[in-house]
Amino acid sequence: MRYGIFSDIHSNLEALEVVLHAYEQASIDKYLCVGDVVGYAANPKECIEKVKVLAAVTVAGNHDWASVDLFPLDYFNPRAAKAVIWTKTRLDAQERCFLESLKLTFTNNDLTLVHGTLDDPALFNYLTGIHSASPTFELLNSSLCFVGHTHVPGIFIQGKAKRILYFSGSALELKKNNKYIVNVGSVGQPRDGNPAASYCIYDTDKKTVCIKRIDYDFKSAGKKIIAAGLPGFLAERLAVGR
Ligand code: ZN
């Protein structure tokens, strides 16, 4: 089974289309989305439509839930809050229904999905380092957990002795006795200094996880953000991946 796992699209249709096109050449059997389909950029409706059709499972992100009043706006910085409020005005009943239906976690025989952390997933805490990775490893029943939320791709590895290591590389062969937390990065608003869209492929037969990057037209996405009356900073940051 080859999974296509992606996260944090944030209404960036230009980035999503390029990622989905790249996936088409990668023989994906099943698509999974780790949340934040909406928020920040100008195409929430189009991104919901595409993810809804494609992804077998989507878990809830903080922007998804905030856009349907399931998560308070107090947790957002002013520019992010402005984008949530704008997004709300765009959604129709069906799109709201889709976002409301999203659950916080998902587990099957191969993997677990959560937007932030497995400890208190409804708080959408940031899994930013070894310390914050520890409770998620404790609660993880499968050997592999995929997360998003920080928009920084990378892999946390817990070996037999429970020591946690961070691997910032992009491809990894999975070892039997290890547990892994894979941050798949962000399709629509990368924050690791690389503006290219990030997406992940997990091959259960080959036992490999690969995080890939692909350039997209961030200028067009940025122009739409400005035209929609959203904060200019949200367009500028796409060009620098911050
Ligand atoms: Zn996000």
Boltz pocket constraint, residues with backbone or C-beta under 6 A from the ligand:
constraints:
  - pocket:
      binder: B
      contacts: [[A, 8], [A, 10], [A, 35], [A, 36], [A, 61], [A, 149], [A, 150], [A, 151]]
      max_distance: 6.0
